[in-house]
């Protein structure tokens, strides 16, 4: 017994601690090192067992008195004054108090908190891709999608029973879908739960299966659904159709249908958020003298005034000509970048005029020999 730690030290207490102090200390240590919170951690498991053993002794007034007098020898089964019999008293109640609210840690005494397969379960959500044009994404549209999903059987309404019959509540698990087993260990009465072997965890037994779904309560069905695509949706965003996924089980809600939107790129527009970007070309004369040009927008061509002296790379803003924000509905802007286009294949007169312009501006250009 020389390698064992003092029980008071295990629980972080001083000798003479009260019953309430012992219970609070045990709760704290048990929470810190419970195996369910540290799966695979051997050190935590060992500490948890050590805390159980310490509490089993210190929570019992008679054993505590013997331990205070004789140490470990006082609670040794071979000790002549009466020994430790492995009965940890109300450990089950303590575990229920500590772990009952965590869903799954209530397996030590009392009824298990784990829900079996008979509990209502939400159906699985489905995913489908839908490709639309750039304009359809900007203005919104309606599209049909075809899916295969799990629906509730229309004949048995999900019960799995033939018409006119009803399922029997499993007598072993009483409809919970799980059964609890107990075993006595050196650390107290340990309790665990698992699926009921008689009903397979369903909580019910179907004696006359529905011929349509063969007792499963569900069927696979082809469905065509109409999807409303909101204006302004962008590539990679998702439209969710509530309750259009697979049917739930045991009265649980159906899952959702998630439609992933893929937008075909536009040959004209580039998009960043709610803003659009286009590029257009100007001649040297148009840029120098100014002009009015037509530029494309999603709603059709509009006039854009180009002031004289416009430089290549200049950007003009058309307010409210972008796409709507899918959440607020507010439209972005369109930005037009102009690039100057150098003229090619000039005739003699055009070259002479450009030469005169260069001479008037004092610009040096390559002199062409006279033809």
Secondary structure as UniProt FT lines:
FT   TURN            2..3
FT   HELIX           7..10
FT   TURN            11..12
FT   TURN            15..16
FT   HELIX           19..33
FT   TURN            35..37
FT   TURN            39..40
FT   HELIX           42..58
FT   HELIX           61..70
FT   HELIX           71..75
FT   TURN            77..78
FT   TURN            80..81
FT   HELIX           91..99
FT   HELIX           100..102
FT   TURN            117..118
FT   STRAND          126..132
FT   HELIX           134..139
FT   STRAND          141..152
FT   TURN            154..158
FT   TURN            163..164
FT   STRAND          168..169
FT   TURN            171..175
FT   STRAND          178..185
FT   TURN            186..187
FT   STRAND          188..195
FT   TURN            197..201
FT   STRAND          204..205
FT   TURN            211..215
FT   STRAND          218..229
FT   TURN            231..232
FT   TURN            235..236
FT   STRAND          238..241
FT   TURN            242..243
FT   TURN            250..251
FT   STRAND          257..263
FT   STRAND          270..272
FT   TURN            273..274
FT   STRAND          275..283
FT   HELIX           284..289
FT   STRAND          291..295
FT   TURN            298..299
FT   STRAND          302..306
FT   TURN            308..309
FT   TURN            312..313
FT   STRAND          315..318
FT   TURN            319..320
FT   TURN            326..328
FT   STRAND          334..341
FT   HELIX           348..361
//
